[in-house]
Amino acid sequence: MSGLEQALQEALRPHVSELFIRSVVSFAASRANASLNHLKAGDAKRLLAELSRGIRLYVSDVEVHAELVRRVSAALGEGGGRPMAPEVIDVTNEVDVVVARKRGADMCAELGFSPAMQVRIATIISELVRNIVQYAGTGSVTITPLSPRPGIEVLACDRGPGIDDINRVMSPSYKSKTGMGVGLRGTRSIVDEFEIHTAPGQGTTVRVRKYL
Amino acid sequence: MTDEVRIPVIKLHDTLIVSIQIAMSDHVAQQLKNDLTERIEQTRATGLVIDVSGIDVMDSYLSRVLRDMGLIGKLMGVRTVISGMAPMIAMTLVEMGLELKGVTTSLNLEAALETLKADEASASTEQP
């Protein structure tokens, strides 16, 4: 067993049951396609995300989870303890919809959010980024972890045509052929805070926040 | 530019099965709808199962594609069932107000095929 494997196992004690510690670490490594004997450059981040997911299965308390992720992060030499940086994704085509939502889901996993939360966040990111691609062509989305109250913020911006009469578009009775209002309405139903700034010819910015 | 996939429409007796395993681009979704229409006509299928067990995230776009496919089936006289929707996806759809109305669903592929067989059977016994 490598020094890294031992350190990772030690990081999980005593919160994760001794019965599962070995498998949490080794399954995370195999899912992340990383070798614990020889960790390569890009591996650490993926391994951290998978470890976080694995820990989540055995630890439901968010504070404990965060503590374990910090310890594991330190063991990986990822400079654990520093706040997670926001992720900015440039949006230029449909592929970015999947890229952005995967990064969002990974960030949720690292933050110790439940799988249900991960799906919700991935879905709203999908909605907002798809709107960018469909109506503006290009734009950007920024995913930021929130603190002190744990949560996540998604900021989607574009310089597209903007939305005329946003209130009408967002009202339940509005039916568009392209379904833009549906995505925004659905997103608004899920999140805790929803802000939209838009005007014809001025592009669109949507900022949403979802707390744990 | 990556090679685009084409989602196969598979025939099993009188049923067509479509298994969506990937995030479909606009083009792939359109191709699928075209293929479906052609295959229904070619095979005179009476049942269609759309299996979504491979899907991890369903947004309003994908819901609309599924609804379109269900509608195509219905217009062409084909009984359609959507199978394999993950519980968390179903929950998110409901929370977002995106649930697919008037759509028959089933837990998995076997259940879907059973449902279609049972419907066929009861439909033929109802003949006057």
Interface residues (C-beta under 8 A of the other chain):
Chain A: E94 V95 V97 V98 R101 P115 A116 V119 R120 A122 T123 S126 E127 R130 G179 V182 G183 R185 G186 T187 S189 I190
Chain B: A23 S25 D26 D56 V57 M58 D59 S60 Y61 R64 M88 I89 M91 T92 E95 M96 G97 L98
